[in-house]
Amino acid sequence: MRRYLLPLAVFVLLVGFLAVGLQRDPKILPSPLIDKPAPAFSLPRLDDPAKTLSAADLKGKVWLLNVWASWCVACRIEHPLLVELAGSGAVPIVGLNYKDKRDEALAWLAKHGDPYVVSIVDAQGLVGIDWGVYGVPETFVVDKQGVIRLKHVGPVTPEVLREQILPLVKKLDA
């Protein structure tokens, strides 16, 4: 009888971990970068590779970093909403073109609209790694001091924009 107690205890422990894990929302991926300074970068611009943009260039304003790619199917879902957001002038959106080909990215923006004040190119994905990018699309809210305040994984939806991003931007911009 005693020889069955250890396997039974291990089984009960594993069931407990499984039960806790199943209660969590799989869309929520915590980021260790929340409330920490945004990683430094200096990347070429998509529209003019001779020019660069760095994190220091964006200090003093609240902005969104949207990680996207022309090959990303989910990016097509959020893109009309980003175009609409850009048109409202509520917050500047910086695009991080992730592991993409320049000509394909430019053609994609020409076809679908360009919501970005500027898009920068992360061809090797190294800056994405610094930012903790799991995949595309991902969107970050960065405050005036250059601190990441929110990370949203997956396409931005009208609900996420209305309930999380815009209220936070308004609070940070006050």
N, C-alpha and C positions, 0 to 999 in steps of 0.2 A: 504493500500500500504506500509506503513512504517513497518508493522510487517513482511514483506517479505525481507526487506533490510538486517537485521542481518543474517538470514539463507543464503541469497544469498552471502553476504560477506564472511561468513565462508566457503561456498562451493567453492568460487573463490580462497580463501587462500589454501584450501586443494588441489585443482587442481594444483595450483602453486607448492606446495611441491611435489606432485606426478610427475609433469613435470621435476622438477630438479632431483629428484631421478632416474627417468628413463634415464637420460643422463649419469649417472655414470656407470662405469664398475663394475659389481658385483664380479669380480675376485679380485679386489683391496680391500684388507682389511687393512686399516691403522693400524699401530702398534705404541702405545705410547712409545715403547722401542727403536725406531730408534734413533740413536745418543746418546744413554744412555748406561751406563755400563751393560754388560750382567749379569743377575741374578747369584748369587753365587750358586754353587752346589757341592756336593761330592757324587758320586754314584758308586755302584759296577760295575765292568766290566762284560760284558756278557760272555766273554771267561774264566774269572777267578774271581768269586764273592769275593774272599778273597782280591783282589786288588781293589782300587778305583781310580777314576779320578775326579779332581776338575777343576773349571774354572781357578784357579791360575796356574795349571800345563800347561795351554795353552797360558799364557801370553808371548808376544814376537814373536808370529807368527800369520799370517792371517790364518783363518780356517773356514770351513763350519760346521754347525750343521745341520744334516739331521734327522728329526723326522720321524720314520718309525715303522712298525709293520708287523708281519707275516700274520696277518688277513686282512691287508689293500690291497684291490684290486688295488687302484690307485698307490700304491708303486711299484707294478709290472711293471707299465708303465714306470716309471722313472729309475728303477733299472739298466737296461743295460747301460743307459747313465752315471749313477754314476760310474759303474764299469769301463767304458771307461775313464771317467774323472780321476778316481783314478790311472789308468794305465799311464796317461799322466804325473802325478806328478805335475800338475799345482797348486794344493792346497790340503792340508790334509782335509779329511772328517771325522768328528766324528759322529757316529750314536747315536741317542737317541732312544732306543727301548722302545716304549710307550705302557703301559698297555698290555703287552704281557706275554706269558709263555716262560720261558727260553729255554726249550727243543725245542719248536716249532720255536723260533727265530733262534736258532743255526742250526736247520735242514733247515730252509728257506735260511739262508746264505750259507750253504753247497751246497744246490741245485742250487741257483741262482748266487753265487759269492759274495765275501765280499769286498766291496769298501772302508770299513772304516779302518782308522788307529787303531781305537778302537771303540767299541760300549759299551755304558753304559746303565744301566737298570733303567727305571722309571716305576716300576711295578704299583704304585698307581696313577701315573699321576700328582704328586704334583710339580715336577720340570717343567713339561709341562705347568702347570697353571702359574708358575712364569714367564715363557717365553712368555706367551700369546698365547699358542697353541690352535687353534680352532679345529683342527683335523689333521689327517695324510694323506699324507705327507706334511711337511712344511720344508723349508730350510732357514737358517740364515747365513749371512756373518758376521764374527766377526773380527775386526782389531787387530793389535798387542798390543794395550792397553786394549783389552777386551771390546771394545765398539761395539754394534750391528750396522751395517751399512746398512743391507738389510734384508727384510723378504719376502720370496716368499711362497705363499699359493698354495698348489696343486702340481701335479707332475712337476718336472723340465723338460722343453722341450729343444730341441737343440737351439731354438730361444732365450729362456730366458738365457740359458747358454752363448750363443755367444754374445748377445746384452746387458745383464745386469750383470750377475755374473762374468764372466771372465774379462771383462774390469775393473770392480770394484776391483777384487782381484789384478789385475796387478797394478792398481793405488795405492792401499793400501800397496802393497809389495815393492813399489819403494823406 
